[in-house]
Amino acid sequence: MSLTETSSVPVETAPPEWLRAGDSRLRLHTIVRLRWLAVIGQSLTVLAVHWVLGMSVPLGWCFAVIALSAWLNVALRIRFPESQRLTSRSAFLMLGFDILQLAALLFLTGGLENPFAFLLVAPVAVSASALPLRTTIALGALAVAAASLLAYVYYPLPWCHRNEAVLEVFSVPVSWCRSQEIAIPQLYLLGVWTAVTLGIAFIGFYTWRTAQENRRMAEALAATELVLAREQRLSALDGMAAAAAHGLGTPLATIAVATKELLRETKQDDPIYEDLLLVRHQAERCRDILKELSARAEELDTIMSRLPVTHLIDEVVDPYRPLAVPIVVTSGPQSGVFAKSNAAREPVTDRNPGVLYGLGNLIENALDFAKEKVTVHASWSRDEVRIVVTDDGDGFPPDVRDQLGEPFVTTRPAVTIDHSEPAYAGMGLGFFIAKTLLERSCARLELANRPEPETGAVVTVIWPRKAFETPQCCDSEELIA
């Protein structure tokens, strides 16, 4: 098996670190900056309520609570560098402090009567975007507990304004304000508590889910880049072998000539005669090996850069032919294409390591689930090129088919390698990597099951013919249109 053949064999990808550890990705600098923003906003709000609206709020206590956040920020800034990464426990303590600080401020300014009570959602949303789920759940529970306590225990908010001019602006009768005290119904407070609680749950879950998808996609794309880089390195080895054959030819010829002259001047009973004879034979063997490499290089020169679709399939399929499940390869123009037309001409494409790996992964998956055979059929028309990989296994499960192509989604059954270890079902990155690499070549994948009563999965890879034959046109506006 040559180096180019082994390049299509998929490699196992280890689980990403964030899946195993699930630790915090928050920087201390981020928390400190958000807290400074909160300190400024809280200070301006309290001053506006006290001086502009003229409401009697406990100004000293409010600023004492705000000062706690400011002092903590200053202490953290002095003690730790800005690039400091927080552990999950440290991040929980930081955000937990923010929830308690905001709860204390709300206690002094009306509890859930205060319209800013919804800000209890903010620390939970920050946690959901960068911390493990268990930490977010704990912070959410803390925020809900704070909201529940604020529904019953709080310093009443003085709704009536002391400035009669401001009351006139809001069309509030001065006599009514002097004689009435607004009593917020408990049913309204219950509604505010419900809104805050549901906001914490919904926004927290939504943010966590979105962040998790982004993390999974980032890890999967990183694995894709590693696989593609490996395929490109393996493809380059054939060129390196050709260069080695060319470069070593002259030194070996010199060694052969020098050895021949030494043998001519050395008698057979000389102790070094056999050594010289061995050197000569090994030099001849190296020369034969270099001839094979040169012949291989000449062959590769014609197929490395451009190859027909049938040769592309043969190169992908060859490493899997020794397996027990046979692979049947067929090809030809699609029905309706005239045999002598230009559309019937077999498409020729650039040799793309990403395409080779992607098709190889699809064939390997089909072999894993096939019972008797796997069929690979290539067809083409004036507008498109299709490669269809079909197996006779059980087909795609209905609940998984729509999710295939997403990272860490797998249909492989769990296999126990060692009875002392739990069953391992794979990472589910293989199909994602194959799909990503094929789509980079402007291909489109379609997944289906064979029509009943037949069973098995059908994976169809479709390229626009122009993109298949001229990959540099893949991103052109004309092709996209």
BAZALO-35995 format. One record per residue (C-alpha): residue in three letters; chain; x, z, y. Coordinates in nm, 4 decimals. Last residue first. Layout:
// BAZALO-35995
 residu chaine       c1       c3       c2
    ALA      A        X        Z        Y
...
//
This chain:
// BAZALO-35995
 residu chaine       c1       c3       c2
    ALA      A  -2.5722  -0.8358   3.2094
    ILE      A  -2.2999  -0.6284   3.0459
    LEU      A  -2.1220  -0.9448   2.9372
    GLU      A  -2.1310  -1.1015   3.2832
    GLU      A  -2.0260  -0.7768   3.4475
    SER      A  -1.7116  -0.7667   3.2411
    ASP      A  -1.6377  -0.4589   3.0342
    CYS      A  -1.5953  -0.6309   2.6969
    CYS      A  -1.4318  -0.9412   2.8409
    GLN      A  -1.0882  -0.8094   2.7405
    PRO      A  -1.2148  -0.8077   2.3812
    THR      A  -1.2374  -1.1892   2.3648
    GLU      A  -1.3649  -1.2869   2.0187
    PHE      A  -1.5750  -0.9764   1.9626
    ALA      A  -1.6847  -0.9509   2.3262
    LYS      A  -1.7991  -1.3141   2.3307
    ARG      A  -1.9762  -1.2705   1.9989
    PRO      A  -2.1773  -0.9745   2.1250
    TRP      A  -2.0939  -0.7132   1.8643
    ILE      A  -2.3274  -0.5536   1.6089
    VAL      A  -2.2378  -0.2842   1.3537
    THR      A  -2.5156  -0.2200   1.1018
    VAL      A  -2.5239   0.0922   0.8870
    VAL      A  -2.7676   0.0844   0.5947
    ALA      A  -2.8251   0.3913   0.3796
    GLY      A  -2.9534   0.3988   0.0245
    THR      A  -3.2670   0.3802  -0.1841
    GLU      A  -3.4746   0.0867  -0.3028
    PRO      A  -3.8485   0.1322  -0.3581
    GLU      A  -3.8618   0.1328  -0.0616
    PRO      A  -3.6808  -0.0330   0.2266
    ARG      A  -3.3121   0.0568   0.2651
    ASN      A  -3.2508   0.3345   0.5140
    ALA      A  -3.1537   0.2765   0.8752
    LEU      A  -2.8757   0.3277   1.1265
    GLU      A  -2.7902   0.0808   1.4039
    LEU      A  -2.4515   0.0783   1.5748
    ARG      A  -2.3628  -0.1257   1.8845
    ALA      A  -2.0189  -0.2745   1.9394
    CYS      A  -1.8566  -0.3243   2.2806
    SER      A  -1.5039  -0.2518   2.1481
    ARG      A  -1.5295   0.1001   2.2880
    GLU      A  -1.8522   0.1311   2.0886
    LEU      A  -1.6493   0.0933   1.7713
    LEU      A  -1.4128   0.3754   1.8686
    THR      A  -1.6987   0.6080   1.9627
    LYS      A  -1.8983   0.5338   1.6479
    ALA      A  -1.5968   0.5934   1.4230
    ILE      A  -1.5108   0.9176   1.6037
    PHE      A  -1.8712   1.0416   1.5784
    PHE      A  -1.8877   0.9392   1.2118
    GLY      A  -1.5772   1.1402   1.1299
    LEU      A  -1.6503   1.4429   1.3496
    GLY      A  -1.9029   1.6142   1.1226
    MET      A  -1.6750   1.9124   1.0736
    GLY      A  -1.6869   1.9171   0.6973
    ALA      A  -1.9259   2.0872   0.4543
    TYR      A  -1.7041   2.3769   0.3494
    ALA      A  -1.8340   2.6312   0.0973
    PRO      A  -1.7056   2.9855   0.1456
    GLU      A  -1.3665   3.0816  -0.0001
    SER      A  -1.2960   3.2891  -0.3131
    HIS      A  -1.4433   3.0177  -0.5294
    ASP      A  -1.1800   2.7780  -0.3949
    ILE      A  -1.2647   2.4201  -0.3050
    THR      A  -1.6346   2.4858  -0.2540
    VAL      A  -1.8069   2.1706  -0.1320
    ALA      A  -2.0963   2.1749   0.1159
    PRO      A  -2.3011   1.8580   0.1125
    ARG      A  -2.2099   1.5871   0.3621
    THR      A  -2.4813   1.4971   0.6108
    THR      A  -2.2799   1.5993   0.9161
    VAL      A  -2.3420   1.6726   1.2843
    PHE      A  -2.0340   1.8199   1.4561
    PRO      A  -2.0247   1.5548   1.7303
    GLU      A  -2.3334   1.3378   1.7832
    GLY      A  -2.3312   1.0039   1.6062
    LEU      A  -2.5971   1.1126   1.3634
    GLN      A  -2.8725   1.3075   1.5409
    ASP      A  -3.1558   1.0573   1.4802
    ARG      A  -3.0634   1.0350   1.1124
    VAL      A  -3.0564   1.4119   1.0554
    ASP      A  -3.4234   1.5091   1.0108
    PRO      A  -3.5033   1.1873   0.8245
    PRO      A  -3.2222   1.2421   0.5704
    PHE      A  -3.0093   0.9246   0.5605
    GLY      A  -3.0030   0.7397   0.2313
    ASP      A  -3.0080   0.8750  -0.1246
    GLY      A  -2.7263   0.6536  -0.2479
    ASP      A  -2.7291   0.2768  -0.2984
    ASP      A  -2.4841   0.1890  -0.0203
    THR      A  -2.4949  -0.0676   0.2597
    VAL      A  -2.2389  -0.1594   0.5283
    VAL      A  -2.3550  -0.4418   0.7576
    ILE      A  -2.1106  -0.6254   0.9832
    ARG      A  -2.2756  -0.8384   1.2504
    VAL      A  -2.1330  -1.0838   1.5043
    GLU      A  -2.3465  -1.2057   1.7937
    ASP      A  -2.4505  -1.4893   2.0264
    ARG      A  -2.3783  -1.8202   1.8496
    SER      A  -2.4336  -1.6662   1.5080
    TRP      A  -2.2398  -1.4403   1.2768
    SER      A  -2.2580  -1.2620   0.9445
    ALA      A  -2.0477  -1.0036   0.7662
    HIS      A  -2.1776  -0.8218   0.4584
    VAL      A  -2.0234  -0.5094   0.3061
    THR      A  -2.1998  -0.3840  -0.0061
    VAL      A  -2.1245  -0.0526  -0.1752
    LYS      A  -2.1798   0.0001  -0.5468
    GLU      A  -2.3121   0.2242  -0.8253
    LYS      A  -2.4078   0.5678  -0.6937
    ALA      A  -2.3023   0.5531  -0.3283
    PHE      A  -2.2769   0.8734  -0.1193
    ASP      A  -1.8991   0.9085  -0.0823
    LEU      A  -1.8469   0.5329  -0.0962
    ALA      A  -2.0784   0.4830   0.2041
    ASN      A  -1.8853   0.7442   0.4008
    GLU      A  -1.5573   0.5687   0.3171
    ILE      A  -1.7033   0.2355   0.4282
    LEU      A  -1.8158   0.3782   0.7620
    ASN      A  -1.4761   0.5444   0.8117
    GLY      A  -1.2938   0.2205   0.7402
    LEU      A  -1.5131   0.0369   0.9910
    GLY      A  -1.4181   0.2879   1.2619
    TYR      A  -1.0493   0.2926   1.1697
    LEU      A  -1.0175  -0.0850   1.1738
    VAL      A  -1.2137  -0.1067   1.4996
    GLY      A  -0.9868   0.1508   1.6644
    PRO      A  -0.6729  -0.0207   1.5336
    ASN      A  -0.7831  -0.3496   1.6992
    ARG      A  -0.6489  -0.6776   1.5595
    ASP      A  -0.7763  -0.9272   1.8128
    THR      A  -1.0746  -1.1327   1.7051
    VAL      A  -1.1647  -1.4558   1.5275
    PRO      A  -1.5270  -1.5569   1.4640
    GLU      A  -1.5923  -1.7993   1.1757
    ARG      A  -1.7276  -2.1307   1.3028
    ALA      A  -2.0994  -2.1603   1.2315
    ALA      A  -2.1784  -2.1267   1.6049
    ASN      A  -1.9773  -2.4418   1.6751
    SER      A  -2.2228  -2.6407   1.4656
    LYS      A  -2.1415  -2.8068   1.1342
    ALA      A  -2.3224  -2.5551   0.9124
    PHE      A  -2.6253  -2.5269   1.1374
    VAL      A  -2.7184  -2.1660   1.2099
    GLY      A  -3.0749  -2.0848   1.1056
    SER      A  -2.9733  -1.8110   0.8655
    GLN      A  -2.6664  -1.6231   0.9810
    PRO      A  -2.3226  -1.7685   0.9210
    GLY      A  -2.1245  -1.6351   0.6251
    SER      A  -1.9821  -1.3269   0.4612
    THR      A  -1.9918  -1.1237   0.1415
    VAL      A  -1.7912  -0.8228   0.0253
    VAL      A  -1.8920  -0.6190  -0.2810
    ILE      A  -1.7201  -0.2797  -0.3070
    PRO      A  -1.6957  -0.1163  -0.6494
    VAL      A  -1.7320   0.2623  -0.6898
    ALA      A  -1.4466   0.4009  -0.9017
    LEU      A  -1.1844   0.3740  -0.6292
    PRO      A  -0.8974   0.1235  -0.6508
    ARG      A  -1.0770  -0.0994  -0.3939
    TYR      A  -1.0669   0.1602  -0.1152
    PRO      A  -0.7357   0.0660   0.0499
    ASP      A  -0.8389  -0.3060   0.0427
    VAL      A  -1.1689  -0.2639   0.2318
    VAL      A  -1.0357  -0.2460   0.5902
    GLU      A  -0.7876  -0.5320   0.5473
    ASP      A  -1.0489  -0.7412   0.3677
    ILE      A  -1.3005  -0.6776   0.6458
    LEU      A  -1.0607  -0.7974   0.9145
    HIS      A  -0.9651  -1.0964   0.7022
    THR      A  -1.3340  -1.1928   0.6844
    VAL      A  -1.3707  -1.1425   1.0632
    PRO      A  -1.0875  -1.3827   1.1339
    LEU      A  -0.7527  -1.2442   1.2538
    ARG      A  -0.5595  -1.2431   1.5803
    SER      A  -0.2639  -1.0321   1.6982
    MET      A  -0.1462  -0.8816   1.3718
    ILE      A  -0.2509  -1.1743   1.1549
    THR      A   0.0034  -1.4478   1.2306
    ASP      A   0.2942  -1.2230   1.3251
    LEU      A   0.2066  -1.0089   1.0258
    GLU      A   0.2966  -1.2897   0.7857
    GLU      A   0.6280  -1.3434   0.9584
    ALA      A   0.6895  -0.9666   0.9475
    ARG      A   0.6136  -0.9549   0.5756
    ALA      A   0.8658  -1.2305   0.5151
    SER      A   1.1196  -1.0414   0.7252
    LEU      A   1.0466  -0.7209   0.5377
    GLU      A   1.0892  -0.8974   0.2052
    LYS      A   1.4188  -1.0470   0.3219
    LEU      A   1.5285  -0.7037   0.4415
    ILE      A   1.4666  -0.5613   0.0945
    ASP      A   1.6755  -0.8401  -0.0615
    ARG      A   1.9618  -0.7686   0.1816
    CYS      A   1.9430  -0.3974   0.1009
    ARG      A   1.9763  -0.4840  -0.2669
    GLU      A   2.2769  -0.7045  -0.1941
    ALA      A   2.4379  -0.4167  -0.0015
    GLN      A   2.3649  -0.1850  -0.2947
    HIS      A   2.5344  -0.4249  -0.5358
    ARG      A   2.8437  -0.4557  -0.3144
    VAL      A   2.8699  -0.0785  -0.2682
    LEU      A   2.8480  -0.0315  -0.6452
    LEU      A   3.1258  -0.2873  -0.7014
    LEU      A   3.3409  -0.1080  -0.4463
    ASP      A   3.2841   0.2182  -0.6299
    GLU      A   3.3646   0.0533  -0.9638
    TYR      A   3.6952  -0.0791  -0.8256
    ILE      A   3.7930   0.2519  -0.6670
    PRO      A   3.9720   0.3863  -0.9749
    ASP      A   4.1745   0.0582  -1.0193
    ASP      A   4.1475  -0.0786  -1.3732
    GLN      A   3.9527  -0.3779  -1.2484
    LYS      A   4.2226  -0.4744  -1.0010
    THR      A   4.1540  -0.4750  -0.6282
    GLU      A   4.2314  -0.7661  -0.3935
    ARG      A   3.9198  -0.9668  -0.4777
    LEU      A   3.7083  -0.6524  -0.4760
    LEU      A   3.8276  -0.5749  -0.1222
    GLU      A   3.7366  -0.9254  -0.0035
    LYS      A   3.3883  -0.8979  -0.1553
    THR      A   3.3380  -0.5549   0.0018
    ALA      A   3.4296  -0.6899   0.3457
    VAL      A   3.1872  -0.9812   0.3082
    ALA      A   2.9002  -0.7592   0.1900
    ILE      A   2.9610  -0.4994   0.4642
    THR      A   2.9616  -0.7729   0.7308
    ALA      A   2.6368  -0.9151   0.5951
    LEU      A   2.4893  -0.5648   0.6016
    PRO      A   2.5915  -0.5179   0.9655
    THR      A   2.4383  -0.8582   1.0624
    GLY      A   2.1015  -0.8124   0.8900
    LEU      A   2.0381  -0.4581   1.0127
    GLY      A   1.8939  -0.5611   1.3497
    HIS      A   1.6515  -0.8231   1.2185
    ALA      A   1.5183  -0.6057   0.9399
    ALA      A   1.4923  -0.3102   1.1771
    ALA      A   1.2939  -0.5190   1.4263
    ALA      A   1.0564  -0.6246   1.1487
    ALA      A   1.0155  -0.2615   1.0409
    MET      A   0.9437  -0.1606   1.4012
    GLY      A   0.6740  -0.4239   1.4205
    ASP      A   0.5187  -0.2875   1.1033
    LEU      A   0.5400   0.0645   1.2467
    ALA      A   0.3319  -0.0303   1.5523
    SER      A   0.0091  -0.0215   1.3533
    LEU      A   0.0846   0.3356   1.2484
    ARG      A   0.1394   0.4408   1.6092
    GLN      A  -0.1844   0.2741   1.7194
    GLU      A  -0.3807   0.4461   1.4446
    ARG      A  -0.2342   0.7857   1.5371
    ALA      A  -0.3228   0.7350   1.9054
    LEU      A  -0.6783   0.6434   1.8042
    VAL      A  -0.7071   0.9568   1.5912
    LEU      A  -0.5790   1.1792   1.8714
    GLU      A  -0.8125   1.0182   2.1255
    THR      A  -1.1088   1.0734   1.8953
    ALA      A  -1.0177   1.4401   1.8499
    ALA      A  -1.0154   1.4804   2.2293
    LEU      A  -1.3536   1.3070   2.2432
    ALA      A  -1.4894   1.5582   1.9921
    GLU      A  -1.3567   1.8543   2.1888
    ALA      A  -1.5051   1.7238   2.5157
    MET      A  -1.8378   1.6461   2.3470
    ARG      A  -1.8605   1.9933   2.1998
    ARG      A  -1.7792   2.1547   2.5325
    ASN      A  -2.0330   1.9398   2.7186
    GLU      A  -2.3011   2.0134   2.4593
    GLN      A  -2.2256   2.3854   2.4847
    ALA      A  -2.2484   2.3738   2.8645
    THR      A  -2.5915   2.2108   2.8462
    ARG      A  -2.7163   2.4616   2.5890
    TRP      A  -2.5814   2.7584   2.7837
    THR      A  -2.7362   2.6347   3.1089
    TYR      A  -3.0751   2.5764   2.9457
    PHE      A  -3.0648   2.9115   2.7654
    GLY      A  -2.9781   3.1057   3.0807
    ILE      A  -3.2219   2.9099   3.2963
    PHE      A  -3.5043   2.9741   3.0500
    ALA      A  -3.4364   3.3390   2.9635
    ILE      A  -3.3417   3.4576   3.3125
    GLY      A  -3.6253   3.2589   3.4674
    LEU      A  -3.8700   3.4001   3.2121
    THR      A  -3.7655   3.7515   3.3097
    VAL      A  -3.7766   3.6811   3.6830
    ALA      A  -4.1183   3.5152   3.6593
    THR      A  -4.2566   3.7940   3.4395
    TRP      A  -4.1302   4.0597   3.6808
    VAL      A  -4.2840   3.8706   3.9733
    GLY      A  -4.6164   3.8472   3.7876
    LEU      A  -4.6072   4.2175   3.7047
    LEU      A  -4.5393   4.2882   4.0718
    TYR      A  -4.8480   4.0830   4.1588
    LEU      A  -5.0604   4.2762   3.9050
    GLN      A  -4.9278   4.5996   4.0498
    PRO      A  -5.0828   4.5061   4.3814
    ILE      A  -4.8480   4.5242   4.6831
    ALA      A  -4.9792   4.7859   4.9264
    ILE      A  -4.9382   4.6781   5.2888
    GLU      A  -4.9718   4.9686   5.5268
    GLN      A  -5.2380   4.9366   5.7897
    SER      A  -5.3067   5.0957   6.1270
    ARG      A  -5.0074   4.9831   6.3250
    CYS      A  -4.9919   4.6437   6.1567
    TRP      A  -5.3622   4.5835   6.2190
    SER      A  -5.3310   4.6789   6.5883
    VAL      A  -5.0380   4.4429   6.6351
    PRO      A  -5.2323   4.1528   6.4859
    VAL      A  -4.9995   3.9274   6.2834
    SER      A  -4.9883   3.5688   6.4121
    PHE      A  -4.6262   3.5161   6.2878
    VAL      A  -4.5006   3.4601   6.6446
    GLU      A  -4.7228   3.7471   6.7655
    LEU      A  -4.5533   3.9851   6.5246
    VAL      A  -4.2141   3.8777   6.6607
    ALA      A  -4.3218   3.9725   7.0123
    GLU      A  -4.4546   4.3069   6.8871
    ASN      A  -4.1107   4.4120   6.7599
    ARG      A  -4.1382   4.7023   6.5145
    HIS      A  -4.2404   4.4714   6.2312
    CYS      A  -4.4661   4.5844   5.9504
    TRP      A  -4.3438   4.5099   5.5931
    PRO      A  -4.1296   4.8197   5.5595
    LEU      A  -3.9954   4.7685   5.2035
    PRO      A  -4.0498   5.0676   4.9812
    TYR      A  -3.7348   5.2151   4.8172
    TYR      A  -3.7524   5.1293   4.4481
    VAL      A  -3.8522   5.2565   4.1048
    TYR      A  -4.1496   5.0896   3.9346
    ALA      A  -4.0801   4.7130   3.9169
    LEU      A  -3.7132   4.7802   3.9853
    LEU      A  -3.6765   4.9388   3.6400
    SER      A  -3.8108   4.6278   3.4665
    ALA      A  -3.5856   4.4013   3.6765
    ALA      A  -3.2801   4.6077   3.5817
    ALA      A  -3.3747   4.5961   3.2133
    VAL      A  -3.4224   4.2183   3.2378
    ALA      A  -3.0766   4.1830   3.3980
    LEU      A  -2.9131   4.3965   3.1279
    ALA      A  -3.0844   4.1979   2.8526
    GLY      A  -2.9628   3.8751   3.0101
    LEU      A  -2.6102   4.0139   3.0295
    ALA      A  -2.6196   4.0985   2.6581
    ILE      A  -2.7635   3.7580   2.5700
    THR      A  -2.4917   3.5854   2.7740
    THR      A  -2.2211   3.7823   2.5957
    ARG      A  -2.3656   3.6925   2.2543
    LEU      A  -2.3828   3.3252   2.3527
    PRO      A  -2.0137   3.2983   2.4301
    LEU      A  -1.9099   3.2578   2.7941
    ALA      A  -1.8681   2.9571   3.0272
    SER      A  -2.2008   2.8130   3.1425
    ALA      A  -2.4227   3.0870   3.0025
    SER      A  -2.2241   3.3542   3.1853
    VAL      A  -2.2711   3.1827   3.5205
    ALA      A  -2.6453   3.1472   3.4499
    VAL      A  -2.6693   3.5167   3.3617
    PRO      A  -2.4901   3.6115   3.6833
    ALA      A  -2.7393   3.3989   3.8867
    VAL      A  -3.0714   3.5057   3.7302
    LEU      A  -3.0759   3.8388   3.9132
    LEU      A  -3.1007   3.6210   4.2241
    PHE      A  -3.4783   3.6033   4.1598
    ALA      A  -3.5109   3.9433   4.3260
    PHE      A  -3.4467   3.7761   4.6643
    PRO      A  -3.8204   3.7810   4.7432
    ASN      A  -3.8062   4.1636   4.7741
    GLU      A  -4.1265   4.3112   4.6336
    LEU      A  -3.9380   4.3320   4.3028
    GLY      A  -3.7396   4.6239   4.4433
    GLY      A  -3.8215   4.6874   4.8107
    THR      A  -3.4894   4.6870   4.9925
    LEU      A  -3.2888   4.9866   4.8676
    PHE      A  -3.3665   4.9139   4.5006
    LEU      A  -3.2816   4.5484   4.5638
    LEU      A  -2.9322   4.6495   4.6746
    ALA      A  -2.8882   4.8651   4.3635
    ALA      A  -3.0093   4.5783   4.1443
    LEU      A  -2.7620   4.3424   4.3135
    GLN      A  -2.4775   4.5823   4.2372
    LEU      A  -2.5988   4.6304   3.8800
    ILE      A  -2.6111   4.2554   3.8184
    ASP      A  -2.2708   4.1996   3.9822
    PHE      A  -2.1186   4.4818   3.7745
    GLY      A  -2.2493   4.3154   3.4579
    LEU      A  -2.0858   3.9920   3.5711
    MET      A  -1.7460   4.1584   3.5933
    LEU      A  -1.7893   4.3716   3.2811
    PHE      A  -1.9019   4.0739   3.0747
    ALA      A  -1.6096   3.8670   3.2049
    SER      A  -1.3681   4.1405   3.0993
    ARG      A  -1.5205   4.1589   2.7507
    SER      A  -1.5215   3.7815   2.7059
    THR      A  -1.1573   3.7649   2.8112
    LEU      A  -1.0841   3.6494   3.1621
    ARG      A  -0.8197   3.3931   3.2468
    GLN      A  -0.5895   3.4824   3.5372
    SER      A  -0.5122   3.1770   3.7533
    GLU      A  -0.5759   3.3675   4.0746
    PRO      A  -0.3099   3.6261   3.9919
    PHE      A  -0.4123   3.9878   3.9189
    ARG      A  -0.3728   4.3254   4.0924
    ILE      A  -0.4017   4.2296   4.4596
    ARG      A  -0.6932   3.9877   4.4155
    LEU      A  -0.8649   4.2266   4.1781
    ALA      A  -0.8419   4.5116   4.4277
    VAL      A  -0.9687   4.2949   4.7134
    ASN      A  -1.2611   4.1736   4.5041
    LEU      A  -1.3513   4.5268   4.3981
    TRP      A  -1.3461   4.6421   4.7599
    ALA      A  -1.5780   4.3583   4.8626
    SER      A  -1.8203   4.4291   4.5786
    LEU      A  -1.8313   4.7989   4.6621
    ALA      A  -1.8735   4.7124   5.0312
    ILE      A  -2.2092   4.5539   4.9542
    VAL      A  -2.3352   4.8850   4.8122
    ALA      A  -2.2075   5.0761   5.1164
    PHE      A  -2.3578   4.8070   5.3375
    CYS      A  -2.7022   4.8737   5.1928
    TRP      A  -2.6587   5.2508   5.2159
    GLY      A  -2.5773   5.2294   5.5843
    LEU      A  -2.8570   4.9849   5.6679
    PRO      A  -3.1346   5.1858   5.5040
    VAL      A  -3.4009   4.9273   5.6003
    SER      A  -3.6321   4.9730   5.8961
    MET      A  -3.7515   4.6195   5.9652
    GLY      A  -3.6677   4.4688   6.3041
    LEU      A  -3.7071   4.1083   6.1945
    VAL      A  -3.3970   3.9985   6.3832
    TRP      A  -3.1907   4.3193   6.3736
    HIS      A  -3.2678   4.4771   6.0337
    VAL      A  -3.3781   4.1768   5.8299
    ALA      A  -3.1092   3.9535   5.9807
    LEU      A  -2.8416   4.2163   5.9265
    VAL      A  -2.9440   4.2605   5.5622
    THR      A  -2.9477   3.8844   5.5047
    LEU      A  -2.6110   3.8259   5.6716
    SER      A  -2.4470   4.0973   5.4616
    GLN      A  -2.6025   3.9764   5.1360
    GLY      A  -2.4925   3.6184   5.1967
    ILE      A  -2.1353   3.7162   5.2867
    VAL      A  -2.1027   3.9483   4.9865
    ALA      A  -2.2562   3.6880   4.7527
    LEU      A  -2.0086   3.4217   4.8652
    TRP      A  -1.7264   3.6705   4.8166
    ARG      A  -1.8627   3.7330   4.4652
    LEU      A  -1.8605   3.3621   4.3838
    ARG      A  -1.4995   3.3384   4.5002
    VAL      A  -1.3941   3.6396   4.2929
    ILE      A  -1.5672   3.5127   3.9786
    THR      A  -1.4012   3.1712   4.0062
    HIS      A  -1.0560   3.3179   4.0756
    LEU      A  -1.0845   3.5371   3.7674
    ARG      A  -1.0990   3.2229   3.5595
    LEU      A  -1.3775   3.1764   3.3092
    ARG      A  -1.3186   3.0080   2.9729
    SER      A  -1.4297   3.3090   2.7721
    ASP      A  -1.3810   3.3269   2.3963
    GLY      A  -1.5649   3.1447   2.1183
    ALA      A  -1.2735   3.1977   1.8798
    ARG      A  -1.3439   2.9534   1.5991
    LEU      A  -1.5591   2.7047   1.7848
    TRP      A  -1.3353   2.7240   2.0923
    GLU      A  -1.0308   2.6471   1.8797
    PRO      A  -1.1601   2.3165   1.7522
    PRO      A  -1.2186   2.2873   1.3787
    ALA      A  -0.9417   2.0856   1.2116
    THR      A  -0.9802   1.7102   1.1766
    GLU      A  -0.9319   1.5566   0.8355
    VAL      A  -0.7749   1.2104   0.8399
    PRO      A  -0.9489   0.8818   0.7861
    VAL      A  -0.7788   0.6072   0.5841
    SER      A  -0.7603   0.2934   0.7981
    SER      A  -0.3937   0.3406   0.8839
    THR      A  -0.2982   0.3402   0.5182
    GLU      A  -0.3436  -0.0338   0.5034
    THR      A  -0.1253  -0.1047   0.8023
    LEU      A   0.1526   0.1016   0.6533
    SER      A   0.1453  -0.1012   0.3372
    MET      A   0.0000   0.0000   0.0000
//
